[in-house]
Amino acid sequence: MTQAHQVPAAIDPITLAVVRGALETAQREMTLTLEKTGRSSVFNLAHDYSNALFDNLPEMILQGQDIPIHLGSLIPAMKAVADYFGDDIHEGDVIYHNDPVYQGSHILDCCMYKPVFYQGELVFWAVCKGHLTDIGGPVPAGYNPDAKEIYAEGLRIPPVKLWDKGRRRDDVVNLLLCNMRARRDQEGDLNAQFGACRVGERNLLALLDKYGLATVRAAIAELKDMADRHMRSLIRSIPDGTYHGEAVLEDAGHGYGELTIRTQVTVSGDNVHISVQSPPQIPYFINSYAGNSMSGVYLGLMMFAQVPPPYNAGLYRCVSVDLGAHGTLCNAAEPAPHVNCTTTPMETLTDAVRMAFEAAAPERVTASWGHASGINIAGINPATGEQYVTMVLASIISGAGATRQMDGWHACGPLCCFGALSSGDIELLEYAYPIIIHRYGLLQDSGGAGAHRGGSGTVWEVEPRGHDMTVIAFGEGRQIPTMGAAGAHDVLIDKKLGRLEVEHDGALTVHRHNVITTLKPGQRARNINPGGGGYGLPWQRPPAQVLADLKNGLISRLAAREEYGVVIADDNLHIDDAATAALRQQLNLGAQA
């Protein structure tokens, strides 16, 4: 299938810039195609999809500014798909896949691969991964906290051709769609993925027609080398040695207790080796197969590295990864259940990798972003009689972590998506589904306390209209607050945590574990997301900034006093300077004790 890679001649910088821009445009047009043609709100509002371009090797030559949980796993998944078909890849083929055993992330993230041929030769792959709102199985939207093995979660799709030499395999497409709820949405999103891949193919062929295969390959080789140089330069700046990090995965409420993920980073010259140690896999849906765990490792590295573009396979030439023994939480073996893995434990793994790197270069330390703590909803639309199901991406929008330079951004998380998600307009969600959204906004006191404050998390409150609605909670961040950095310290812990609050006939039930519940008309579910971690000692935050946060509703008067050591004198919100100085001295002495 693949041919020996020939080293192309050097390319001039102007042509390089033009080819690079054309590749980026091809990828962006794929993204716009998904946004404008996707059927479900997960596609057309939340943008829970990612696009990438690969060459014939196959190596990633360009990734979009999309979802990190997708992008890292695409690298091994593309190779697994190409290896599976070997020489049986032809012009007009389109391959579909979601199986984590074949390096997928989780089965809801379905990926389409379109080989691009030029003058009879396989030159590129246009690749599109998107989160389908349902994948079959016993629980709508796929998140089944009671699953003990992967077979109880939904439809696994190993690499399979949906188009064979240009002919649509209607029998295979029908087989897939017959196993999914809300078929119209799933079929619409699948067609949107096909359209995106076709758009990518069209632009790539136009690029080859204009510049020729040799010139384009020379540009791509240089872009990979450029990324390689950027990463090696960073790694060389880190002292040789072995560094450690660890992060705790909170108790999921199924009797397994807290689980610790440990990482070790070994730097030698301009090479780095990352090894992961995690507990044995468990019969609960937070196991992560290898492809998904690679996403977590790469995100932890990139949070630390912050290297400039281009972002392609060249970044990882100097990086080797050992995910630990097969059959562990971060290197799961079939038939481990896994659907929650793209948030839990991926975000914890990311934190552990990032912390190991920061042990090597403390000056680059940052606070973590809020972990995903969201809900899915499903039911029968009383107006149409049709079933609906959707992952409410608006419900997982948490706060970003603070850095040594600035406060964390509000409503920008969660960590696993790193700002690439969109919550969408409330009116459009209410139009698409039989629901009323009573509240969506920032949550007071949710951002981690620090000299630089963490970004605020969000609250999303929903009520079903005229029908019983299933609500499925998933994720974490409901028991352990988001990790701060450089001495950040939270006092009002409960305000920093995620939770699901359900109002049943005047009674309030608070859930801090993953659950499935039912809402009737007149009842409400309120999902609360954690904020980002703070950076630095909170009582070193300028009192004027604390007062501004108070006036803007980001923190309460209690938080101003208890977390930041700022005393407000009266109802007119004036700072008592003398009392503030005394309280901050007391807090500082307490920290030193």
Disulfide bonds with the S-S distance in Angstrom:
none
